[in-house]
């Protein structure tokens, strides 16, 4: 058996970035060898934000630095253009 994690539609603002950060840190503490990957199913950005590179960098840094043992994939959603 194996498991994987799915997330999406967040974070849309600074408050949600803090919440997602805390959730990823908590998740990281429980990652096991049976966990295969994390997939973000899109809409990592607010469509009204203009998709600044800093928001993409936040997600990348969060997933790479806080979940170093768990491969992560982000599928762009309609807000991520």
C-alpha positions as CSV (number, residue, x, y, z in Angstrom):
1,X,0.0,0.0,0.0
2,X,0.9,3.6,-0.3
3,X,-0.5,7.0,0.3
4,X,-0.4,10.4,-1.2
5,X,-1.6,13.9,-0.3
6,X,-3.9,16.2,-2.3
7,X,-4.4,20.0,-1.9
8,X,-5.8,22.8,-3.9
9,X,-7.5,26.2,-4.1
10,X,-5.1,27.8,-1.7
11,X,-3.4,30.0,-0.7
12,X,-5.2,33.0,-2.1
13,X,-3.8,35.6,0.3
14,X,-1.2,36.2,3.0
15,X,-3.5,34.9,5.8
16,X,-4.0,31.6,3.8
17,X,-0.3,31.4,3.1
18,X,0.3,31.3,6.9
19,X,-2.3,28.6,7.3
20,X,-1.0,26.5,4.5
21,X,2.6,26.9,5.8
22,X,1.5,25.6,9.2
23,X,-0.4,22.7,7.6
24,X,2.6,21.7,5.5
25,X,4.9,21.9,8.5
26,X,2.5,19.7,10.5
27,X,2.3,17.3,7.5
28,X,6.0,17.1,7.2
29,X,6.4,15.8,10.7
30,X,4.2,12.8,9.8
31,X,5.6,11.9,6.3
32,X,6.6,8.2,6.1
33,X,8.2,6.0,3.5
34,X,4.7,4.8,2.5
35,X,3.9,8.4,1.4
36,X,4.5,8.7,-2.4
37,X,3.9,12.3,-3.3
38,X,1.8,15.5,-2.8
39,X,-0.2,16.9,-5.6
40,X,-1.6,20.4,-5.7
41,X,-4.6,20.3,-8.0
42,X,-4.5,23.9,-9.0
43,X,-5.5,27.4,-8.1
44,X,-2.5,28.1,-5.9
45,X,-3.1,31.8,-6.7
46,X,-5.9,34.3,-6.4
47,X,-7.1,35.1,-10.0
48,X,-7.2,38.8,-9.0
49,X,-3.5,38.8,-8.0
50,X,-2.0,39.0,-11.4
51,X,0.0,35.8,-10.7
52,X,3.1,37.5,-9.2
53,X,6.3,35.4,-9.3
54,X,6.6,35.9,-5.5
55,X,3.4,33.8,-5.0
56,X,4.8,31.0,-7.2
57,X,8.1,31.2,-5.2
58,X,6.2,30.9,-1.9
59,X,4.6,27.6,-3.0
60,X,7.8,26.2,-4.5
61,X,9.9,27.1,-1.4
62,X,7.3,25.8,0.9
63,X,7.0,22.4,-0.8
64,X,10.8,22.0,-1.5
65,X,12.0,23.2,1.9
66,X,9.3,21.9,4.2
67,X,8.7,18.6,2.5
68,X,12.1,17.6,1.2
69,X,11.4,13.8,1.3
70,X,8.1,14.1,-0.5
71,X,7.9,14.7,-4.3
72,X,5.4,17.5,-5.0
73,X,3.6,18.3,-8.2
74,X,1.5,21.4,-9.0
75,X,-1.1,21.2,-11.8
76,X,-2.0,24.7,-12.9
77,X,-5.6,25.7,-12.4
78,X,-7.6,28.5,-14.1
79,X,-6.3,31.0,-11.5
80,X,-2.7,30.2,-12.2
81,X,-2.2,31.9,-15.5
